[in-house]
C-alpha cells in the first residue's frame, strides 16, 4: 500500500493538536464547525495523479464502511468514524515510533556485543516493523480518502459554482454542464460498484476549473492532475481569481449546515487553495510576487476577519516560504512541528526506507545484456555495506583513511578519482545529484520546448544563458503564464558532469592512467544505475560517448569485462527511453530511492505534448493533460524516498571543485595538448631508419 500523504514521512504524533481538533460531546459524536474546516495536509499527493481512481482500492472502501460499526448508533456517522480513525492512526504511529527506538537500541547493542540473543531477535523485530509500517500507511490512505470525500457537489450543480463567482449575474447567460464539460462512459468501476462511470474527456477552461468542485474530483485524482497541468489553458492569476471569487461569494452566506451547496463551495475553495499552496508554491507563488501579494491581501482583508482559517493560511504561506529559502524543516502540516517531533519523523522515515531497501535489494539485479555474468566483487561489497538498516550517525569517511589533502583539488588532480573506490564515488555523486534533483518540481518538466530543450543535442548551449532563451517558439503555456526555468539549471548541471568526465580522461598524460580512469568511470556508472541513480549514470555515459573520448587509444587495451559495461549502459539508456513510466513499474520505486535522467524525462513529456491540446469545438483535451500529469508525477514519487548514504563533505568538495573547473572546458583543446590522446603512426617511428638506410646505399655508389 502506498501512502498518499503530502510529506515524505508518516503522520506526526502531536497529541495536543489532535485533541484540540477533535471535540467530543455526548454520544461520542463529533462537532466541527464548517467555518473552520479540518484541513491538515490538503494536497492529494503524487499517487493521486498517478493512480487516479485506483489510488483508493476496494480494501479502503470496505475498511471505512466497517469502521465504527461495533456501535450500532454510530454506523452511519462519518464524524464518529473520523474520530476513531484519528485515534487509531495516532496509536499505531506511537507504537511504531516506540518499536523503532527499541530496534535502534537493539541494533547498536548487537553491533557492540554481537550476542546470539539480540541477533535472533533482530529479524523478528524487523518483520514486525514492516507490518506496522504497512498499517500506518494504510490508515493514512483511509484518512486521505475521508478528506477527499468532503465538500464536493454533484456534477449538475457545477453551473451554480460558476454562477456564484459572477458579479454581473443579471447579464449572465444560462449555461448547462454540457456546454462546459464533455464525458465518455465506461464500464462498471471496480471500486464504487456503479453500473457505469462518466470519465471526463474535455472541457472549457471555466468548466475544467469548475470540475474541481465535483464530488469525485479528489477521488479521481483530478485535483492533483489539474494542479500539475492547468498552465496549458489558464494563467496562475486567472486560477487564483476564480478561487477567490468563489470564496468571496460564499463566505458570508455559508451556514453552519455542511450539507448546503454554499458551504460546500466555500470549504472546497479553501481546500483547493491550500492544496495549491502546499504543492506548487515554489513554481507559482515564489516566482510571482504579484500573485503572492494578491493572495495575502485577500486573506488579510476579507477572510481573516470572518474566518479563523485565514490566519492558518497566512501561517502556511510563511511556513512554505521559509522552507523554500531553506530556513525551515520539511513539514507540510499547517501547524508548526516541534524540533523533537521532526527529528523523530526523520529517523522514522530513514528507518522505514532502510528496511524496505534491505528487503528489496535482494532481488534487484539488472539483466540487460546476455554476456554479463554475476555481479562483481564491488557489487557484493555494496550489498553488504548497504544492508545496514539504520543510517550510521558517524562513519569513517574517506578523509580519515587517506592522507591526501583536499585543500586544493587542482593539486590533487585525477589521482584521487583512481584511489577512491567506485562505490565511494558513486555514493557521493549520488548525494550531489540528489541535492539538485530534490529542488525540481513536476511542473518544471512541462513546456520544455519553449526553453530550448531539444533531443539529440546539448540541451542548454553554453554560449546562451537561460535568460536569453526565447519563449516565443513552441510556447504551449498561455503567453501571460510565468514559467520557472529550473529545468535549464538541472540540464546544465548534467552537462557539466558529462564535460567533467570527458575532461578528466583526456587530460591524463599516460595511456595507462587513461585506462584506469575509464575503468573507474564505467564502474561508477554501473554502480549508479544499480542504485537507481540513472541521472548520474547517463551523465557519465554522455561523457564517455564524447567524440574525442571514443577515439582514444586507451579503449583498445581496456579489459574486456570492463568494456562490456559500456554496452550495458547503452542498454540502460534504451530502456529509459523506451517507456515514459518504465521506472514506475512494480513496487521498487516505492521502496528504493530513484533519480531519473532529467533530459530523458523531458523528452518523454515533449512527446506527450506533441499534437493539439484542443478539440474542434475549442474544448481542451483532458485525456491528454491527464497523461502528462501522470508522467510528471513520478518526480514527486521519487523525491519521497531519498538516499541516506553518509555524506563525505571533503570528498564532495573535491568533486565539486573538479566539476566546476571543467564545466565549460573545450574537450578538443584539452585533448590537443596531450600526446596520449593520439594514435602513434608506425611510419613516423621508422622514418629515421629508412632515411639512414638510403644514405648508406647512396654512399656505396659514390
N, C-alpha and C positions, 0 to 999 in steps of 0.2 A: 504493500500500500504506500502511495506517495503522499507525503504531506503537502497540503495546499496552502501552507502558511505564507505570510509575506516575507518574513525574515528567514535567515539561514538556520536558525536554531529551533528549539521546541518552545512550547508555551512557557511563559515566565511564571515563576512561583511568587506571586505577590498577593498574599492573603488579605492584607488590609484593603487594597484597592478592590479586590473581588468582593469582599464583604460589603464594601460601600456600594458596589454596583448592584448587588442583589438584596432587595428589601423584602423580607418575608413577612407575611401577615397571616391571619388565621386561616387554617385550611391548607397551609403550605402553598398558597398561590403567590404569584409574583407580580409586583406592581412596577411598571416602568413608564415614565412619562414620555409621550411621543414628542414633546418639545425638546427633550434631551435624549436622543436615541443612544443605545449602547453600541457605539461604533468603535471597536478596538481592532485595528488592522483590517481596513476595508478592501484593500487591493486583493483581487481574486487570486493573483499569482500566475506564474508561467504555466502551471499544469492546467489551469482553466482554459487558457488559449490553445494549448497543445491538444488536450484530450476532448475539449468541448463538453458535450452532454455525457460522454463516457467517464468524465472525471469522478462522478458520483455513481458508483455501481449499485447493483441491487442489494448488496450487503449493507451499504449505508442507509438505503431506504428502509429496509426491514429493521435495522437496529433502532432508527429513530421512531419507527412505528411502534415498536415494543417498549420503548423507553418510558418508564413511569407507569407501566400497566400493572405493577404489583399493587397499586392502589386504584381501585375502580373509579373513584371520584376524579382522578386526575388523568384518565385515559385519553381525553381529548384536549387537555390543557397544554398548549405549546409552551406557555411561560413556565409551567412546572417542569416540563422536560428540559428547558434551558437551564433551570436551576440545578437539576440533577446532573445534567451533562457537565456543567461548570464544576460541580463538586467532584465528579468522577475524574475529570481531567486534572484538577488540582491535586487530587490524591495520588493518581498514577504518576504524575510528574514528580511529586515529592518523593514517592517511593523509588522512582528511577534515579533521582539525584542521590538519595541515600545509598542505593546499591552501587552507584558509580564511585562514590567516595570510598566505600568499603573495598571495591575492586582495586582502586588505585593503591590503597594501603597494602592489600594482599599481594599485589604485583611487586611493589617495592620490597616487601618482606621476602618474596621469593627470589628476587634478584640478589639480595644480600646473603640470605642463608641457604637458598636452594634446597629447602627441606622437602621431603616427599609428600607431606600432608598438604602444604599450600599448593604444590604442583598439581595434585589431583583435584583440588577444589577449583582451580582457575578455569578449566574447560566447562565445568558445570555452571559456574557463575557467568561465564561469557554467554552460554546459551540462554540463561535467564535474562541477561541484559538485552539480547536480541529480541526476545519475546516482549519484554517491557517496552522496548523502543517501538516495535510494531504497534503495540496497543496505544501508546501515546500518539503516534502518527495517525492512527485510525480515529481516535477521539477528536483530534484537531480537524480531521477531514469532516467528521459529522458536525462539529461546531461551525465550520465554514459553510456547510450545507444549510444549516439553520439560518445563518446570517444571509445567505444568498436568496432564501425564500421570502425575506421580509420586504415590505414596502413596494411591491410590484403591482401593476394594474393589468387588467385584461387588454388584449390587443384592440378590442373595439373602443377602448377608452383613449387610445393614443391620439386621435384628433383633438380630444379635450386637453391633452398635455400641451399640444401646440397652441391651442386657443387660450389657455391660461397665461401664456407668456406674452400674448399680444396686448399692446397698449391701445391700439386703434381697433377695438373689437367691432365697432359699428361698420367699418368698411371691410371687414374680413369676410371673404367668400367662403361658403360652406365647403368642407372637404371631408372625404372619407378615407378609410385606410388604404383602399386600392390605388388611390392617387399618390400615396406616399411610399408604399412598400409592395414588393412582389414576392410571392411564395411559390414553392412547389411541394407537392405532397409526397410523403414516403410511406413505407410500410410500417407495421406495428413496431414501436420502440421497445427495447428490451427492459428499460428501467421503469417507465411510468405506466406501462400496460395500457396504453391508449390504442384505439383502433387505427389511428393514423396520426402522423405528425407533420405539421407545416414547417418547412425549413425556409428560412429567409434566403432569397435569391438575389434581390437587388432593391435599391431604394434611392429616393432623392436625398440630398444632404440633410434636409429637415426631417425627413422620415427616418433616416438612419440614426439621427440624434434622438428622435422621439422613441425609437425602439429600445433605447437604454432603460426606459421606464416600464418595459414589458415585464410581466410576472416571471417569465423564464429567462430573462436576459442574462442574469448571473449564472443560472444553472446550465445554460447552453454554452457558456464561455464567451458570450457576445461582448460583455463589458470589457474584458481584458483584450480581446481582439480589436475592439474599437479603439482603445487607448493606444495600441500599437500603430494603427493604420489610418486614423481619421485625418491626418495631414494631407492625404491624397485628395480629399474633397472639401475640406474646410480648414480655416486657419485656427490657430490657438485662441485668438481674440474672439472669433465667432463662436467657438465652442464654449468658452468661458461666459460670454454674454448670454448664450442660450441657457446655461445653468443658473446664472444669476437672475435672469428674468423669471424663471420658474420659482425660484426661492422668493423673490420679491412679491410675486402674485399670490403665493400660498401661505407665506409665513404668518401673516397677521390673522388670517382666517382659518388656519389649521386648528381643528378642535382636539380635545383630549381623546376622542374616539379614534383608535388607529385604523378602523375599517373604512373611514371616509376617503374619497379619492384625493381631496386636497391634502390630507395628512400624509397619504402615501406618496404623492408627488413631491411634497416638501422634504420628507425624510429621504426618499430615493435621491433627490437632488444633492442633499448633503452627503449621502453615501458615495455617490459617483464623484463628487468634488474631492472628497478625502482620498478616494482610491486613485484619482488622477494625481494628486499631490504626492501620495506615497510612492507611486510607481514611476512617474515621469517628471518629477521636479527638476532633475538635472538636465533634461533635454528641452523642457518647455519654459519653466519659470526662472531657472538660474541664468539662462541665456537671454531672457527678455524682461528687463527691469520694468517696462511699462505694464506688461501683463501682471507681474507680481504686485506692482503698486495698485493697479485697479482692483485686484482681489483683496488686498489688505484694507483698502479704503472702504470697500463694500462691507466687509466683515465688521470693521470698527464702527461704521456709521449706521448700518441697518440690522445687523444680526446680533451683535454683542448686547445691544440694549433690550432685545426681545427674547433672546435665546442664549442660555449659558453655553451652548455648543460653540458659539463664536469665539469665546476665549480659548477653547481647546483647539480650534482651527488655527488661531494665531500662534498658539504654543507649538502646534505641529509644524507650521511654517518655519518657526525659529529653530526647531529641532532638526528638520531636514536640511536647512541652510547651514547649520553648524556641522552636520555630517558631511555635507558637500565640500566644505572647506577643510575637513579632516580634523576638526576640533572636538568631535563627539564620537561615542561608540556607535556601532551599527545596531540600531534598535528601531524597529518600525512601529512600535506602540506609541500612541499619543502621549501617554503618561511617561515621564522620565523614569528610567530604571536606576536603581541604586548601583554603586560600583561593585559591591559584593555579589549581588544577583547577576550582574553582567559577566563577572568573571566565572561564576558557576555555569552560566549558559555557554560560554566559550569552551570551558572544559568539557561540558556535557556534549556539545556538538563535535568537538575533536575526538572524543571517545567514540561517539556514535559512528563517525566517519571511519575511524581506525578499525573498529570492529567489522564494519561492512567490507572495508578494504582487505582485511586479513582473510575473510572468508572468500571473497570474490576472486582474489588473485590466484587462488589455487587452480582455477580453470581458465586463466587469462593468458592464452598463448595465441600469437598471430601465426596463421598459416597462409602465406601469400605467394610463396614460390616453392616449387617442387623440390628444388635442390637443397633447401635449408634443412639441416638436421636438428638435433636437440639444442636447447638454449645453452650458450657458452657459460664459462665459469663466472664471468662478471654478472650474467643474468642470475645465476644461482645465489651469488652474494647479495644481489638486490632483493631477492625474495626472502633471504634470511634476515637481512637488516630491516626490511620493510614490514616484517611480520610483528614487530612490536606494537602492542595495542595502544599504548599511551604515548603521546609525544614526550620526548625526553626534556626535562627542564633545562639541562645543560649537558652538552656533549663535547667531546674532544674534537674541535674543529681542525681544519687543515692548517690553520695558522699555528697551532700548538705542535703539530707534527713536523712542520717544515721550518727550516732556519732561514728561508728566503724572505727578504723584506718586501712588503707590499707598498712601501712608501712611494716608489716611482715605478709604474708599470712599464715605462719605456725602457728602463734599465734592465728589468727582468726579461722583457721581450716574450717570445713564444715558448721559452723553455718551461715556464710554469704550466702551460697547457699540456705539455708532454709528461711532466712529472705527476700531475693530478690524475686521478683515476677518472674513467669515463662516467662512472656513477656520481662522483662528487660534482663534476662539471654539469652533468645532467640536472642534478637537484638544484643547483644554484641558478642555472639558466632558466629552469622551470619557475623558480620563485620570482626571478626578474620578469619573466613573461607574464606571470600571474598578476604582478603589480599593475601592468598596463592593461591587461585584459579585464580586470575587475572594475576598471573605470569606464568601460564602454557600456552601452545600453542597446537593447534590440533595435530601437529607432535609428541608431547610428548607421545601421546597415541598409536602410531604405534610401531610395533615390540616389544611389551612389554614382550613377552616370553623370548626374549634374555636377558632381565633384571631380570629374575627370578620371574616375576609376575605370580601367579597361582590362580586358583579358589579354593574355599572352604578351604582356609588356610590363614595364615598370609602372606601378600604379600611380606614383607621385613623382613626376620629373624633378630631378634635383635642382634644375635651374629655375623652376617655377615654384613659388611659395604658395601656401594654402590660401593666402589672402587674395592672390591674383587669379585663382581659378574662376573661370566664367561659369555662372549659374544659368545662363540663358539657353544653353544647349541641353536638350533632353531633360528638362526640369519637370518631373512628374508631380511635385507638390504645387500647391497654389502659389502664385507669384509673391504674395504678401506673407507667406508662411516662413518663419525663421527656422533655418536648419543648422543644427550643431554639426561641426565638421571634425569631430574627434576621430572618425574613421581614417581621415588622412594621417593623423598622428600615429594611429595604430599601424597603418601600412608603411609609413615612413620608418617606424621603428623596426618593422620586419625587414625592410630593405637594407637598413643599416647593419643588421646582424648578418644578412647574406653577404654584404660587401666586406664585412669584417672577416668572415670565414675565408673568402677568396683572398683577401689581402694577407692574412696570416700565412697562407700556404705559399703564395708567390714571392713573399719576402724571405723565405728560408733559403740560405745560401748553399746548402748541400742537398743533393737528391735524397740521401739517406734520411735527413731530417724532414724533408717533404713527405716521404713515405710514412714516417712516424706520425706526422701531423694529419695527413689524410686518413690514416687508420683511426686516429683518435676522434676526429670529427665524425667519421662513419659510425663508430661505436657509440658516440654521444647521441647521434640522431636515432640510432636503433633503440637505445635506452629510453629516449624521449617518447617515441611513438608507442613503445611497450607500456610506458607510464601514462599513455593517452595525452601527452603533450604534443599534439600534432602541429601546433603553430611553430615551435622551435625546430621540430624535425623537418618540416617543409622549408623553413628558412635556411637550415644547413644544406638541404638538398639543392636549393636555388644557388647557394654559394658554390657548391661543388660542380654544378652544371654550368657555371660561367664558362664562356667560350675559351678563354685563355687557360683556365684551370683544367679543363677537359683535355687540352693538348699537351699537358706537362708530361715529360718522360717518366715521371715517378709512377704513373698509373701502370706502366708495363711491368714493373717489378713489385707491385703491390701483391701481398699474399692473396691467394685465390679466395679463401674463406671471407676475408675482409672485403674483397672486391664484390662479392656476391651481395653484400649489404646494399650496395648502390642500386642493384636491380630490385631489391626488396623495398627500398624507399620509393622507387618509381611505382611499384605495385601499390604501395600505400597511397600515393598521390592519385592514381587512377581510382582507387577505392573511394577516396574522399570526394572526387569529382563525379562519381557515378550516381550518387543519390544525395539530395539535399538533407535527408533525415537519416543518413546511414549511421551516424553516431548516436542516434536516439533509439536504435533497435535494441530489443531485450531490456534487461534491467541493470546493465553495467553502469550506465550513465547516472543512475540513482545512487550508486554506492561508491564508484570510483571517480576521482577528480578527472576533469577533462578540460583541455584548452583547444578549441578548434582553430583551424587556419582562417584568419580574418579575410584574406583575399579570396579563398575558395568559397567561403560563406557568402561574401558579397556577390560573387559571380552567380551563385545559385539564386539569390534574391533578384538579381538583374534578369535572369532567365524567366522567373515568375512575373516580373514586371513587363515583359515583352507583350505587346498587344494592347488593345484598347481597354480602358477601365470603365467605359460607359456603354450602355445598350443603345439601340436606335431611338428609344424614347427619352434618352438623356439620363436614365437611372443608372447609378453606379453599381457595378457587379460586386456584390458582397461575397460571392463564392470565390472570386479572385483575391479579394482582400483577406478573406479568412485563411486561404492557403499561405499567403505571405506572412500573416501573423503567426501561423503555426510554425513556419520555418525559423523566424527570428526569435521565437520564444525560447529556443534552445540556449540562447545566450544566458538568460536568467537561470535556466535549469543547470547549466554547467557552473555558474557562479555560486550556486548553493553549496557545492562540495569543493572547498579549497584544499590545496595541498598543505600538508602540515610538516614538511621537512624542516629540520633545524637549520636556520639561516647561518651562513658563514659570511659575515659582513665584510671581512677583509678580502675574501675571495671574490665576493660580489663587486667590491670596489675596484679590484683589479680588472674584472671583466668589463665593467662599465667604462673604465679608462681606455681599455684596448678598443672597445666598440666605438667610443667617441672619437678616438684618434683616426680610425679608418673609415668612418661612416660616409665621408664624402670623397674618399680616395678614388683615383683613376687606376683601375687594375692594370690596364695596358702599360701605363707609365711606370708603375711599380715593377711589373714583370720585366720591362726592358732593361732595368739596372741589375738584373740577376742572371748570371750565365747558367745557373742550374735550371732555368725555365726553358732552355733551348736544346734541341737535339744536336749532338755532335756529328758532323758530317765526316765520314771516313776519308773522303778525298782530300779534305783540308789537312787531316792528320798526317797523310803520307805524301803530301805535295813536296815537302823538302827532300825526301828520299828520291823522288823521281827526278827532281832538278839536279841533285848531286850525281845521279847515275848518268844523266845526259851530259853533264860536264866531263865526267871521266871518259865517256865514249868519244866525245868530241876531241879530248886531249890525245887519245890514241891515234887519231887520224892526222894529227898535225906533226 
